[in-house]
Amino acid sequence: LEQLEESGGGSVQAGGSLRLSCAISGDSRGYCLGWFRQAPEKEREGIAAIENGLTIRYAESLKGRFTISKDNAKNTLYLEMTSLKPEDTAMYYCAADLRWCTEVAGLLPSRPVSYKQWGQGTQVTVSS
């Protein structure tokens, strides 16, 4: 892919919601597309991923509050976040890889985030 560009981050109070967008440049068919986040001094954490535009996977700890979706007409990936908590504060990245999501998305134990491509990130800050 040529480029991944995130937007939509910001500062919200606990309990609030945000929707992140990722504009994808290039043909994204066949890619694992997903979101991961990284807080200062912490490991990258996989959030959710879409495989072949159909199969959706979530980190168990975030399922129910975060929803991933893709608008194929706009070639844009979204992450809807609700009931935000201060511990959700992090830089959020949109990412892509031609390998299986189970391998790169960081959603399974002992399989860390290892996408080969990601955007510049968008900051999400949740205050209590």
C-alpha positions in Angstrom: 0.0 0.0 0.0 1.1 3.5 -0.7 0.0 5.2 2.4 -2.0 4.8 5.6 -3.2 8.1 7.2 -5.0 8.2 10.6 -7.2 10.9 11.9 -9.9 11.5 14.5 -7.8 11.3 17.7 -8.2 13.9 20.5 -8.9 14.4 24.1 -12.1 13.1 25.8 -13.3 12.5 29.3 -13.8 9.1 30.6 -17.0 7.5 29.3 -16.8 9.4 26.1 -16.4 8.1 22.5 -14.2 8.7 19.5 -14.1 7.4 16.0 -10.8 7.1 14.3 -10.4 7.0 10.5 -7.6 5.6 8.4 -7.5 6.7 4.7 -5.9 3.9 2.7 -4.0 4.7 -0.5 -3.7 1.8 -2.8 -5.5 -1.5 -3.4 -6.2 -3.0 0.0 -7.7 -6.3 -1.2 -6.0 -9.3 0.4 -4.5 -7.4 3.2 -5.0 -7.8 6.9 -6.0 -4.3 8.0 -6.1 -3.4 11.6 -5.5 -1.1 14.5 -3.0 -1.2 17.3 -2.0 1.2 20.0 1.1 2.0 22.0 1.2 3.9 25.3 4.5 5.5 26.6 6.9 2.8 27.8 4.5 0.0 27.0 4.4 -2.7 24.3 2.3 -2.3 21.2 -1.2 -3.7 21.8 -3.3 -5.1 19.1 -6.9 -3.9 19.1 -8.8 -5.3 16.1 -8.3 -6.4 12.5 -10.2 -7.2 9.3 -9.1 -10.0 7.0 -10.1 -10.1 3.4 -12.8 -7.6 4.2 -14.8 -10.2 5.9 -13.3 -11.8 9.0 -13.1 -9.5 12.0 -11.1 -10.2 15.1 -10.8 -8.3 18.4 -8.6 -8.3 21.4 -10.6 -10.0 24.1 -10.0 -7.3 26.6 -11.4 -4.6 24.2 -14.3 -6.5 22.6 -17.6 -4.7 23.3 -16.2 -1.2 23.5 -14.2 -1.0 20.3 -15.7 -1.7 16.8 -13.7 -2.0 13.6 -15.2 -1.4 10.2 -14.2 -0.6 6.6 -15.9 1.4 4.0 -14.8 -0.2 0.7 -16.2 2.7 -1.4 -14.0 5.2 0.5 -11.2 2.7 1.1 -11.2 3.8 4.7 -10.8 1.9 7.9 -12.6 3.0 11.1 -12.3 2.3 14.8 -15.3 3.3 16.9 -14.4 3.6 20.5 -16.9 3.9 23.3 -16.9 4.0 27.1 -13.3 5.2 27.0 -11.1 4.9 30.0 -8.0 6.7 31.1 -6.0 3.5 30.4 -7.1 3.8 26.7 -4.7 6.8 26.4 -2.2 5.9 23.7 -1.1 6.6 20.2 -3.3 4.7 17.9 -2.1 3.3 14.6 -3.7 1.9 11.5 -1.7 -0.9 10.0 -1.6 -3.4 7.1 0.1 -6.6 6.1 -0.3 -9.3 3.5 0.2 -12.0 6.0 -2.7 -13.5 8.0 -4.2 -11.4 10.8 -3.7 -14.2 13.2 0.1 -13.8 12.6 0.5 -10.0 12.7 -2.4 -8.3 14.5 -1.3 -9.1 18.0 -4.6 -10.5 19.0 -3.5 -13.9 20.1 -1.3 -14.8 23.1 2.4 -15.1 22.2 1.8 -13.4 18.8 2.9 -9.7 19.2 2.0 -6.9 16.8 4.2 -7.3 13.7 2.5 -5.5 10.9 4.9 -4.5 8.1 3.2 -1.1 7.4 1.5 1.5 9.6 0.6 5.2 9.5 1.9 8.1 11.6 -0.6 7.5 14.3 -3.2 9.6 16.1 -3.1 10.5 19.8 -6.0 9.6 22.0 -6.1 11.0 25.5 -8.7 10.1 28.0 -9.0 12.1 31.2 -10.7 11.0 34.4 
